[in-house]
Amino acid sequence: MNDWLEPLVAAEVAAGADPAVARNRARLGLATVRGLLLDLLATGDRAGVNAAMEDFLQLYYGSK
């Protein structure tokens, strides 16, 4: 898991997050993506998974 987690932590820190917060946010993002990939494999519902990912990104990053 660290192969995926550490680059995400580094990106969060580079964006200005506190290292402890960055680790938590990176883990949340990774877990969400993994869950949605499992959902896609289990259901084949690409449109539903894409919509859920869009909602997550909106909640996580807000509007730009």
PyMOL commands that set and color helices and strands:
alter all, ss='L'
color gray80, all
select helices_A, chain A and resi 2-14+19-43+46-61
alter helices_A, ss='H'
color red, helices_A
deselect
rebuild
show_as cartoon
